[in-house]
Amino acid sequence: MTSIVLFCRPGFEKECGAEIQEKAAWNEMYGYLELKKNQGIVFFHLHNSEDGETLMGKLPLKRLIFARQWFVTLTDTIELPDYNRVEAIIEALGTDWQYADLRMEMPDTNDGKSLAKFCRKLAVPLRQGLRKAKLLTQKNDNDGANLHALFLSGQEVILGFSLAHNSSEHVMGIPRLKFPSQAPSRSTLKLDEAFLYFIPKDEWDSRLCSGLNAVDLGSAPGGWTYQLVRRGMMVTAIDNGPMAESLMETGQVKHKMMDGFKYTPMKQNVYWLVCDMIEKPQRVAKLMSEWLLNGYCKEAMFNLKLPMKGRFQQVTDDLQTLKNAFSEANVRYELYAKHLYYDREEVTVHARLLSPPPQKK
């Protein structure tokens, strides 16, 4: 049976499954779910075997909130021998397709971490074998397909493919970012990953550049402010708590001790608004739409905290709040949300208007 395999954060399999099932139904494609609980893997078994590639061609991975990576299966679970694993994999693949790259993947669990060592060792001879069999072509071919090998153990693998232009460039959708020792909190990795994920690299020189003005709501002690400062921006940090001295000493940060919901900028020269406040997501979504529609900022990056239950429905409702506000104002907009690797019980949202905000009367 053909399936779509999706990777997500362990513990969020239910949300990931509900989302792919909903999006597939919108495209009149149906199947049933198999959730690998606390392993970060979802199987969406399709009733029609041709729907996998069709759905992957229609639905951008970027539009899925909880899925980090995905692929369509080429095989069921293959039992590998203790020796000649490369030959067994190549034989199972056949010679109908060629692939632009190879992704060695495993469950995002403690057992999966030990499998990662096994996969690293096997990757070199497998790549060599695939090239010799002319199944692997040049790397980074965005018009091609990536070959995925999902190892459930050293003796079990599922093979599949993704479209190179519509999949994560990272194995299992996980970027490995190094925590900067100068940053005052580990939350800094959330904004670092968000910028990497949402902003195309060829636009960093204009959208993530030195000299831009930024506001950080709920800034203390400065994990998100650090990412703005290191990119050369001038930051107004809003929080009743103290900021890290190392950030204040840069001369790029002004700290205002006040509630983030009560602050409005004196001038309309703010490019970035970032916000990681521990608040009800409905309030944060409303505040972000007000900043954008009032012209207080050009782009916003913010987190919406998730409840213990009904997480998929809650984030859907919060995003709809933003969409409704933008639609009522009759503006064009860009809005994406992702449960990023360094997120926990929240999703990161990027929003910007693509047409001028409405004129104040």
Steps between C-alpha positions, in 0.01 A plus 500: 500500500629849412525737794617849578746494790525822704753598767392720790600575859449189719170535684338698217413205276125554552518862384722414204265221394186713533657769284609278211165321503318833481718641221470176301120504534494855362666350191255207498766251603432259783671245721548398861760587761758292683667699776837397642433642845786703649724411206422807289379294201158492333390264223212617282400184312332599174204319347623596151870429446534783246385766747834521683702665226197704389442643847870573546490691171195705603562567869810700604673352804528859623120504538510215751543625856600186686689302233875564477571263214308251286533240228290256299581132551647290222508182706346344807736416787799311359677239714874551453762225530793536739730528198459651154249758619594734213424234241166422667395865495601549136317184399184618677518837323514369147636712215195707395603824671804715565539713812671832568595426861479241776344563843581249775230538766381340821247559785572808713543296818783383727514173307500704181813681616688171518366418152646829375853362549408190301352716223809720476718192449266351241449827310841500328486151347131545417568823311785330315277207413217726380736699280650183356148380418429846348217557745656808659576807285636842588416646841271803547296439187183690591315355203569145613395271781672413826531139610402440864609196702310488831673251729274359770791283617827367358300227326189696389475782248224673304596665171324800351543825309424868533503777243821697550329837457231410755686340789730609780867531419572350844489132594164442673445875469736570791757782472790459740570846641776579745402686816704824508678537834431876505121453482317547833251213450445190286183658358737680262510183285126532431538836325822393327321198352196712411709744297675210325169330425272786399732752333665396170878533513513715187285760683703522822691803373179704495282337768752389766765765462692746711331834570140378519291596803335223700275461803508196730185463712553290813872522444667417835763373544570548128516169316310637199654847528841333465410371150398849392811662648740252341350588162578867564149625579402770747256349752239638738456230765167503687473307826456563871787258564873581474699465179843337482776754560699364205220611266461842657875559466478465119333839475242347262229439761259736675312335785154622598361342817132461416230256389541389139127538440513869595797613291459677165794650308527879472623479139398269218855395421495148648573222254490190723264423786589182691306358791541194723267597786344230717145616437170372368554442127176680411632820661836470326340438158277806541795715609712393204224580250458845658872576469505405134172669405593820685828513310707469819722234338569340161543138610417307815644177640322366806409190695151376582492282811312172469249356749531149641198381299350602167833639379434468127158664528635780719782598267261479203260738678782741590624513142145555380481802732796649315359412158164656587663823617707527182204417276276755671770764442514395135877452497714235334714307743742214555435274798682179591513296820732215595565283802875541471760265644598738780137575586336302776142575602462779243501564128694778330312730263636738237272772363548800272276715285559494124296818445496824700304497828165688491515877542385628837187716487 
